[in-house]
């Protein structure tokens, strides 16, 4: 069987060559909200891999040098709100929030969006929307939101500039690099509304994939043992990784070169507490990062903490959930159907813009009913009191079972009852968009979107 995802309203399926969709001559269709039949299963633009004409290959490691390229894909998406608290510092890349954005740091200071002082140094293209919110944008007293990078005193210096597009009101200090604008737009996030149910469906699909390996813990190290064969390595964790007072090490074995690695944390209150991840060349997690996905399919509260430069992307499927990030750095995409809380008592907590280049399980999607593609109303950002409750304290029922035993955490034979991984020969229906959005393909033009197939890893 295959898991199914729901996508926004789209044309009926065509008997087109898998991986391509043709727009009939004489038909003008917005690229955002259109649909494509694809035979492989990477994340569809504007999610996942870097897009645009200036994508660096490879992406550079952490640096504070000149801009290494431009990335038109979304780096951080939330279907709910995005709140910044504590001493969080930066979120690099394009930020899209359907709900409210609230930036209120402890003791004041600045928070960067779009450009990081130290990160991949791959911002969105100049003149695009660096920050989009379907709600309000509120910056607390003593805090400054910096968008882009540029100094009016040095106009010849390299800069990266973009807009802040907002539906609701803005308040507080928002400093936008020269040429960027603050744009009030009643339809600011409408073209991205379909991403919220899509993220939920993708997260559900990933969680339904048959496990290919086992997860064990001795209380100090959690080991993910793959099967040495599959191009997609899938692991299920029924509880948490680490505890509130103990960070554990992470080790992956049996992972073929080039494989996608998917880790599903199945608990409603899920925690990852680790110091593993340096972002340095030669580190195992640095190598896995571009094809490593951490998935919280149903979690109401999820938290990633510890002392790591955390590697890999994060997927959260619960629209009512809140995910808290408090590691010194996270290198990857963050795609949540719910809300994001960027919060930590330590200084320099950052989200760095790095792509997800892996393949997810194939999921075939039926056309949705009109009600499934309606716009989502803004979701309030977490309040400071919610910040305290969003840090889960693992209980006996949700804590990692093997913190006191070396027995496997999960078994590949009992993880699911849905059968083997679906074949990537079956096309699935997914939306295709451009981060710049609104592009129209007019009559007489055929658009072919070619997608990579599963076999490219072999």
N, C-alpha and C positions, 0 to 999 in steps of 0.2 A: 504494500500500500504506500501511497505518498501522502504526506501532510499537505494541507491546502492553505494557501494564503489568500487574503482579500485585498483587492486593489481598487483604486478609485474608478469612477465610471469611465468606460473605455469602449472603443469600437468592438463589434463582434469579432471573434477569432477568424483569422484568415488561414487558408490552407497554403500559407507561404512557406518557402524553404525555411526550416528551423534556424533561428538566429537572426532573421531579417524581417523587417516589416516594410512594406511599400506604401507610400501615400499616393493615392490615385491622382492622375492628372486632373487639374482643375479644382482640387480640394485644398482649401486653406485651413490648417489645423495648428493651434498653439503647441509648441513642443512640450511645454509643461502640461502634464495631465494626459499626454498621449500614451499609447501602450505599445509594447514591442514583444513579439514572440522570440524567446531566446532558448537556446538548447543547453547552454552552460549556466552556471548559477553564481556569477559574481554579483556583488551588490550593484544595483542599477544607478547610474548618475541621477541626481547629484550626490549620491552616497558612494562610499567605498574608495576606489582608486582615485588618484589625482586626474583631473581633467583640465583641458585648455592647451594652448600652444606652447606654454613655457614651463611644463612640468620637468623638474630635474630628474635625471636618471643616472645613478641612484640618488635617492634623497640623502642629503648630507646629515652627519651626526650633529649633536648639539654644538652650536657655535654662536658667536655674536658678530660675525662678519657681514659682508655685503649680502643682499638678498640673492638666494641661490636659484630662484625661479618663482613661478606663480602657480597657484592651485585654485581652480574654480569650483571644486567640490566643497560640500559642507563638512566642516571639521567637527562642530558640535551642534546637535539638534535635540531639542526637547519639545515634547508635545504639551508639557505643562510649563512651569516657570523655571527660572535660572536665578538662584540666589548666591551672592558672594558674601561670606562672613569671615571672621577671624583674620588671618594674615595671608589669605590667598592672594596671588599676585598677577597671574596672566592666563589668558585663554587665546591661543594662537589659531589663526585660520578664520574661515567664515563661520559666523555664529547665527543660528536660526532658532528662535524661541517663539512658540505659539502663544504662550502665556506672558506673564510679566517678568521683567528683569529688575532685580533689586541688588544694588551694590552698596554695602554698608560695612566697611572693615573696622575691626577693633582698633581703636586708636587712630583711625583715619589713614591717610596715605593714598597711593594710586593703585589702580587695577587696569591692566592693558587688555584690550580685545583687538583681534585681527593680527597684530604684530607682537611678538615676544622679543625681549631684549636678548635672551639666550634661548634658542630652540632650534627648530629646523631652518628658520629664517626663510620660510616659504609662505608668504602672505597671499591673500586673494589678489586678483588682477586690479590694478588701479581703476578707480571710477565705478567699481561695482559696490554692492551693499556689503560692507564688512559685518554689520550687525543688523538683524531684522527681528522685531518683536511684534507679536499680535496683541500685546497689552500695553502696559505703561512701562516707562523706564525711570526708575527712582534711584538716585545716588545720595547716600547719607551725608550728613554734615561732617566736614573734614576729610571726606573721601573724594577723589577725582577719578572719573572713568576716562582713560586715554584710548582713543580709537585711531589706529594707524601710527605712522612714525614720520615725523618731519619737523624741522625747526624753521620758523619764519625768518630767523636771523641768518640762516644759511640756506638760501633757496637753491643753491647749486648742489647741495648735498643730496645723495640718494634718498628717496623717500618712498613710502607706500601709503596711499591714501584711498579712502573709500567712505561710503555714506553710512549713516545710522537711519534706518527706515523704521518708523514706529507708528502703530495705530493709535495708542493712547497718549496721554500727556507725558512730558518729561519734566523731571525736577532734579535739582542739585547741579553739580559741576560736571559737565561732559565736554572734554577737550578733544576736538577732531582735527587731525592733521590737515594742513592747508590743501584746499580744493575739495575736501570732503564736506558733505552737507548733512544737516539734520533734516529729515524729510518726514513730515506728518502725512500718513497715507492710510485712509480708512480700509484699504484692502492690502495692507502691508504684508501680511503673512498668508493671504488666501491661497496663493499658488503653491504653498508648502503644506496645506492642511491635509492632503492625502498621505503625507509621510507618517502621520501619527498612527493610523490603522495599519499602514504598511510595516512600520517598525514592530508593532505587536505581532503581526502575522509572520514576519521573518523570525522573530524571537521564538515564537511557538513552533515554527518549522524546525529551527535548529535544535530545540529541546526534544523534538520527536525523533531525531536521528538515532539510529541504532548505535550503541556504544561499540567502540572497537578496541578499547583497552581498559585497564583497571587503575584505580587510585588507592594508594595506601599511605599511611602515616605512622611514624613512630613517636609522634608528639613534638618532634623538632624539624623533621623534613617530610614534605608531602611529595610523593613520587607518582608521576603520571607515566605509566608503562604502556606504550603503543604496541601495535601488532607488526611493525616493521614493513608493512605492505601497503596499506590503504593510502590513497591520495588525500583522504580526508580522515583525520584522526579525531575521534569523538569520545569525550570523557564526561561522566555524570558525577556530581558531588551532591549527596543528599543534604549535607549540613553546611558548615562553614570551613574555610581554610585558615587555620590559626584560631586564636581566641582573642578576646578583648585585651588580655594582659600578656599574650605571647605571640610574637611574630615567628612564622615558620619559613624555612627555606623551600624553594620549589625546584624540582628536578624533572626533566622530561627525558624518557628513554624510548627507543624503538620508534622514532619519528623519521620516516624517509625524507630525504632531501626534497624540498619544495612542497611538502605536504601542508595543507591547511589544518590547523589545530583548533578545535572547538571545545570549550569547557563550559558545561552547563551547571550552574549553581541553583538547585531545585528548591531550596528552602524559602519560606515566605519572609524570613529575616536572615539575610545572607551576608557574611563577612569574609573579606580577604584581608589578612594581616600578614604582610611579608616584607622582608628586607631584600629579597632577590630581585635583581634588575639594576644594572649600572648604566645602560645606554652606551657602554664602551664596546669597541670592536673586539670580537672574540668571546664575548659573553653569550652563553647559549640563548638567553632570552632576547638579546638584541637581534640575533639571527632569526629567531622565530617570530618576532614582533609584527612584521608586515602581514603575516598570515595567521596570526593568533587572535582569537575572539573569545572574550569572557562574556557569557550570556546569563542574564537574570530574567528568566521568562515570566515568573509570577511574583517576584519579591515585592512586598509592600515597602520594606526598608532594606536597602543594600548599601554596603560601605566597603570602600577600598582604602586601606590605610597601611601604615608602616613606613620604613625608611627607604623604600625603593624608588628608583626611576622606573616606574611600572611600565612594562612593555605589553603592547597589544591593544586592541580596540574593545569597547564596551557596548553591549546591546542590552537594553532593558525593555521588556514587553508589557509591563503593567501600567496602564494609563494613570492609575491611582498611586503609583509607587514613587518613592523619592530615593535617589542614589546620591550618596555622599562621597566625594573624592577628597582625600586629605593626604595623599602621598606627595613627597617633594616634587615629583614630576610624573606625568602620564604621557607616553608616546603612542598616539593612535587616535582613532575616531571615537566619539562618544555619541551614541544614538539612543535616545530614551523616549518611550511613549509617555512617560511621566515627567517628573521634575528632577532638576539637578541642584545639589547644594555643594558649592566649592568652599570648603571650610577647614581651617587647621590653625592651631595655636602657633605653629612655626612659620617663619618668614620664607618666601620664595616658593610657594606651592603653585605649580603651573600645569597647564594642559598644553602639550606641544602638538603641532600639526604634522602628523604622519599618516599615510594612507593605509587602508586595509585592502590588500591585493589578493585575498584568498577567495575560495569558492565555498558557498553555502550549499546545503542539500537542495536538490531540485524539489520544488513544490509547484504543483499545477493549480492555477487559480481560476475560479469561475468569475464571470462578470458580476460586479456587486449590484445590489439594489440602490436606487437613488439615495436612500437614507444613509447608506454606508459611506457615501462620498461627500456628505455635507461638511461645511466648514466647522471647525472646532472652536467653541468659545474660549476666550483666554482663561487659563488656570492660574490662580494666585500663586506667587512665589512662596516658598516656605518661610515662615517667620522665625525669629531667633529661638522661640520655644520649640518649633518643629525641628530646628537644628539639633537640639539636645535629644529629641526623641528619635531622630533618624539614625543615630549610632546604635545599632543593635547590640544587645547584650546576650550572647548565645545562652540558651537555656539547655536543660538536659535533653529536651526533645529536638532542638535545632542545632546543637553543637556538633562539630565534626566527630562522628562516632569513634574514630580511631585515634583520638588524642591520647587515649589510655591503652590502646592495643595496636598491634601491628596487622590486624586483620584487614582485608580489603574494604574500602569505603563503599564501593559499588561493584556490581558484577555485570559484565557485558551481556550475559545471558538473561538477566532479569530486569535490566533497565527499562525496557519497553516491550510492548506486545504488538508493535505495528509492523514487524517484519524487517526485511533487509533494506539497506539504503536504496532509495529510488534511483532509477536509471537516469543519467543525464541525457539520454536520447529523447526523453519526453520534454517537449517545450513547455515553458511556463509563461504566464502573462504577468508582466511587471511594468510599472510606469517608468517612463524615461523622461528626464528633465534636464534643463541646463541651468546652472547656477545663476546665470544672467537672466534667465527666464524670458517669457513672452515672445520668443522667436517664432515667426510665422513662416511656414513653408507654402508658397503660393502655387497656383495652377501650373500644370505642365512639368512639375518637378517630382522626381521619385527619390525618396530618402531611404537609404539602406544603412541600418545599424548592425555592424558585424560584431559578434560577441565571441570571446574565447571559449573553447570547448574543454571539457574535463580532461581530455587526454594530453593537454599541454604539459602536465606535470611529469609525465612518464618519460 
